[in-house]
Amino acid sequence: MFDMEYDYDVDVEVQKEEARDEGRAEGLMKGIKNSILTLMRTMKMSAAEAMAALEIPASEQPKYAAMLQ
């Protein structure tokens, strides 16, 4: 049996940190998407070329390619 007390303040802090982490990840993804689009527009690169120039791992490229649709 668990003999732990629920701590509201700790729970709120954990939720805030999770939200911050999600926001950071979302911001990073938007930044990378914008970088890909900028290279495509200014350097006349394909999406694949832009992702290669940004050194995006091949395993992550489908995720960004889907964002460009």
C-alpha positions in Angstrom: 0.0 0.0 0.0 1.2 3.5 -0.8 1.6 5.9 2.1 2.2 9.1 0.2 0.4 12.4 0.4 -0.8 14.3 -2.6 1.1 17.6 -2.9 -0.8 20.0 -5.1 2.1 22.5 -5.4 4.4 19.7 -6.6 1.8 18.5 -9.1 1.3 22.0 -10.4 5.1 22.5 -10.8 5.4 19.2 -12.7 2.6 20.1 -15.0 4.2 23.6 -15.7 7.5 22.0 -16.5 5.9 19.5 -18.9 4.1 22.4 -20.6 7.3 24.3 -20.9 9.0 21.3 -22.4 6.2 20.8 -24.9 6.4 24.5 -25.8 10.1 24.3 -26.4 9.8 21.3 -28.6 7.0 22.9 -30.6 9.0 26.1 -31.0 12.0 24.1 -32.2 10.0 22.2 -34.8 8.5 25.5 -36.1 12.0 27.0 -36.3 13.3 24.1 -38.3 10.3 24.2 -40.6 10.9 27.9 -41.2 14.6 27.2 -41.9 13.7 24.6 -44.4 11.2 26.9 -46.1 13.7 29.7 -46.2 16.4 27.6 -47.8 13.9 26.3 -50.3 12.8 29.8 -51.2 16.1 31.7 -51.2 18.5 29.0 -52.4 16.0 27.3 -54.7 16.6 24.0 -52.9 14.2 21.0 -52.7 12.9 20.0 -49.3 15.3 17.1 -49.2 18.3 19.3 -50.1 17.3 21.9 -47.5 17.0 19.2 -44.8 20.4 17.8 -45.8 22.0 21.3 -45.6 20.5 21.6 -42.1 21.9 18.2 -41.2 18.5 16.9 -40.2 18.8 13.2 -39.5 17.2 11.0 -42.1 15.0 9.4 -39.4 13.4 12.8 -38.7 13.0 14.0 -42.3 9.6 12.4 -42.9 8.2 14.3 -39.9 9.4 17.6 -41.4 8.4 16.7 -44.9 4.8 16.1 -43.6 4.9 19.5 -41.9 5.6 21.1 -45.3 2.4 19.7 -46.9 
